[in-house]
Amino acid sequence: MTATLGSRAVPGSPDHGAGHREVATAVLRRGRDTVTPALQAAVDRLDDASRTQARYHLGWTKLDGSPGAGGGKAVRPALALLSAAAAGAGVEVGVPGAVAVELVHNFSLLHDDLMDGDTERRHRTTVWVQWGASSAILCGDAMLALAQEVLLEAPSPHAAPAARLLAVTTRELIRGQAEDLAFESRDDVGVDECLSMAAGKTGSLLAASASIGAVLAGAPAAQTEALHTYGHEVGMAFQLVDDLLGIWGDPGVTGKPVLSDLRSRKKSLPVTYAIRNGGDIGRELGDWLAADGDPTDDELHAAARLVEQGGGREWAAAEARRRRDRALDAVTGAGLLPGPTAELVAVAHHLVDREF
């Protein structure tokens, strides 16, 4: 069974469906092509070991040092460039912000892989497996420090506020990660707590990415705040849909095993909602989640039914729609330039309106 979040007409936006996908794909490709040279120049400043590991992690090289295919969609850099353009600035104004948010994103991925014990990312061995845990930590730390260095060197007179935004964002990201880690040993996690965790872990960096270019451009506070709200709400909607895909997604599309989040007994948003609001069904699901051992396929499918019967699937889909619509309302009502605004709308639909 598949479903989509559905679409809503937004004045000035491209056609929905395939039109949004085409526009968003072009925006992401353009963003990656624009930012990659500056990102590579920044990474080249790192010490030899960190530079080697970072270039491999970013997909630019293989383990033997030969050229790689590149990796990642570069969503955050694309949003940073779009936010500068939406505020009426040239693309070059947003480049330091785009480089910085991508460095912070990859700092978090390097540490996440280690904390989660993930041995592969994008079908390649993770840095901590290849070079050791200590090296992965140091490489991530180096990328985080480099992000602030790049921002503070930006020719914009607004570099310091942009650097402060990134520092606050990093603190929020770490808060979300710390809460996620703490939730693993708790069986009383509430929906509001889970949403707060997602706001830090996912929403904070997308919010900064969608506003940092406008900050560097010196845009009015009302516009930077609208862009920040857009990024935050898109990030929350994205996480909700990601959690739906973690249970009901097609492995051929997600690249993850079927029912992957249930297989790892993850307290995702739809699971948490069903436990807290599903009555007897929720209690049965909570008991299953707290059990030990590797679940069978039959048990996984039974758990997915409990999540659905407990209202988790319906709630998460509705909440994702609500968050997406709040993002669109924020960005289309802020007096930003119409072309970049339409592209921001397309990117929001592309990231959120995925099948599950």
ChimeraX attribute file (.defattr): number of C-alpha atoms within 10 A of each C-alpha:
attribute: neighborCount
match mode: 1-to-1
recipient: residues
	/A:1	7
	/A:2	9
	/A:3	10
	/A:4	13
	/A:5	19
	/A:6	14
	/A:7	14
	/A:8	12
	/A:9	10
	/A:10	15
	/A:11	9
	/A:12	13
	/A:13	20
	/A:14	19
	/A:15	16
	/A:16	18
	/A:17	14
	/A:18	11
	/A:19	14
	/A:20	24
	/A:21	20
	/A:22	16
	/A:23	20
	/A:24	24
	/A:25	17
	/A:26	14
	/A:27	23
	/A:28	19
	/A:29	15
	/A:30	14
	/A:31	24
	/A:32	20
	/A:33	13
	/A:34	18
	/A:35	23
	/A:36	19
	/A:37	12
	/A:38	16
	/A:39	20
	/A:40	16
	/A:41	11
	/A:42	20
	/A:43	21
	/A:44	15
	/A:45	12
	/A:46	16
	/A:47	11
	/A:48	10
	/A:49	12
	/A:50	22
	/A:51	19
	/A:52	19
	/A:53	22
	/A:54	27
	/A:55	20
	/A:56	24
	/A:57	25
	/A:58	18
	/A:59	18
	/A:60	18
	/A:61	18
	/A:62	17
	/A:63	16
	/A:64	8
	/A:65	11
	/A:66	9
	/A:67	13
	/A:68	15
	/A:69	9
	/A:70	15
	/A:71	13
	/A:72	9
	/A:73	13
	/A:74	21
	/A:75	23
	/A:76	27
	/A:77	32
	/A:78	29
	/A:79	32
	/A:80	34
	/A:81	33
	/A:82	30
	/A:83	33
	/A:84	30
	/A:85	23
	/A:86	30
	/A:87	26
	/A:88	16
	/A:89	19
	/A:90	15
	/A:91	19
	/A:92	16
	/A:93	21
	/A:94	30
	/A:95	27
	/A:96	31
	/A:97	37
	/A:98	35
	/A:99	30
	/A:100	29
	/A:101	30
	/A:102	26
	/A:103	28
	/A:104	25
	/A:105	23
	/A:106	18
	/A:107	24
	/A:108	21
	/A:109	17
	/A:110	26
	/A:111	21
	/A:112	14
	/A:113	19
	/A:114	19
	/A:115	13
	/A:116	9
	/A:117	12
	/A:118	15
	/A:119	15
	/A:120	13
	/A:121	14
	/A:122	11
	/A:123	8
	/A:124	13
	/A:125	15
	/A:126	23
	/A:127	25
	/A:128	23
	/A:129	16
	/A:130	13
	/A:131	12
	/A:132	12
	/A:133	17
	/A:134	10
	/A:135	18
	/A:136	26
	/A:137	19
	/A:138	16
	/A:139	26
	/A:140	23
	/A:141	18
	/A:142	21
	/A:143	26
	/A:144	22
	/A:145	14
	/A:146	20
	/A:147	28
	/A:148	24
	/A:149	15
	/A:150	21
	/A:151	26
	/A:152	20
	/A:153	12
	/A:154	19
	/A:155	12
	/A:156	17
	/A:157	13
	/A:158	17
	/A:159	23
	/A:160	17
	/A:161	16
	/A:162	27
	/A:163	24
	/A:164	14
	/A:165	18
	/A:166	24
	/A:167	16
	/A:168	13
	/A:169	23
	/A:170	23
	/A:171	14
	/A:172	20
	/A:173	23
	/A:174	16
	/A:175	18
	/A:176	24
	/A:177	21
	/A:178	14
	/A:179	17
	/A:180	20
	/A:181	14
	/A:182	11
	/A:183	18
	/A:184	12
	/A:185	10
	/A:186	10
	/A:187	14
	/A:188	12
	/A:189	17
	/A:190	16
	/A:191	19
	/A:192	12
	/A:193	17
	/A:194	20
	/A:195	18
	/A:196	18
	/A:197	23
	/A:198	25
	/A:199	23
	/A:200	26
	/A:201	27
	/A:202	24
	/A:203	30
	/A:204	27
	/A:205	28
	/A:206	30
	/A:207	29
	/A:208	30
	/A:209	33
	/A:210	34
	/A:211	35
	/A:212	35
	/A:213	34
	/A:214	32
	/A:215	32
	/A:216	30
	/A:217	26
	/A:218	21
	/A:219	21
	/A:220	11
	/A:221	11
	/A:222	11
	/A:223	23
	/A:224	28
	/A:225	21
	/A:226	24
	/A:227	34
	/A:228	27
	/A:229	25
	/A:230	30
	/A:231	31
	/A:232	28
	/A:233	27
	/A:234	30
	/A:235	29
	/A:236	28
	/A:237	31
	/A:238	24
	/A:239	24
	/A:240	27
	/A:241	28
	/A:242	20
	/A:243	24
	/A:244	25
	/A:245	22
	/A:246	23
	/A:247	26
	/A:248	21
	/A:249	24
	/A:250	18
	/A:251	14
	/A:252	9
	/A:253	10
	/A:254	14
	/A:255	11
	/A:256	15
	/A:257	14
	/A:258	20
	/A:259	22
	/A:260	18
	/A:261	20
	/A:262	21
	/A:263	20
	/A:264	11
	/A:265	21
	/A:266	16
	/A:267	22
	/A:268	23
	/A:269	26
	/A:270	25
	/A:271	33
	/A:272	26
	/A:273	24
	/A:274	26
	/A:275	30
	/A:276	20
	/A:277	17
	/A:278	21
	/A:279	12
	/A:280	12
	/A:281	21
	/A:282	23
	/A:283	17
	/A:284	14
	/A:285	24
	/A:286	22
	/A:287	12
	/A:288	16
	/A:289	20
	/A:290	12
	/A:291	10
	/A:292	8
	/A:293	6
	/A:294	11
	/A:295	17
	/A:296	10
	/A:297	12
	/A:298	9
	/A:299	14
	/A:300	21
	/A:301	18
	/A:302	14
	/A:303	25
	/A:304	20
	/A:305	16
	/A:306	23
	/A:307	25
	/A:308	18
	/A:309	15
	/A:310	26
	/A:311	20
	/A:312	27
	/A:313	26
	/A:314	15
	/A:315	17
	/A:316	21
	/A:317	22
	/A:318	15
	/A:319	16
	/A:320	23
	/A:321	23
	/A:322	14
	/A:323	22
	/A:324	30
	/A:325	20
	/A:326	17
	/A:327	26
	/A:328	28
	/A:329	16
	/A:330	20
	/A:331	24
	/A:332	22
	/A:333	11
	/A:334	17
	/A:335	14
	/A:336	21
	/A:337	14
	/A:338	14
	/A:339	14
	/A:340	21
	/A:341	25
	/A:342	25
	/A:343	22
	/A:344	30
	/A:345	25
	/A:346	25
	/A:347	25
	/A:348	25
	/A:349	25
	/A:350	21
	/A:351	20
	/A:352	24
	/A:353	23
	/A:354	18
	/A:355	17
	/A:356	22
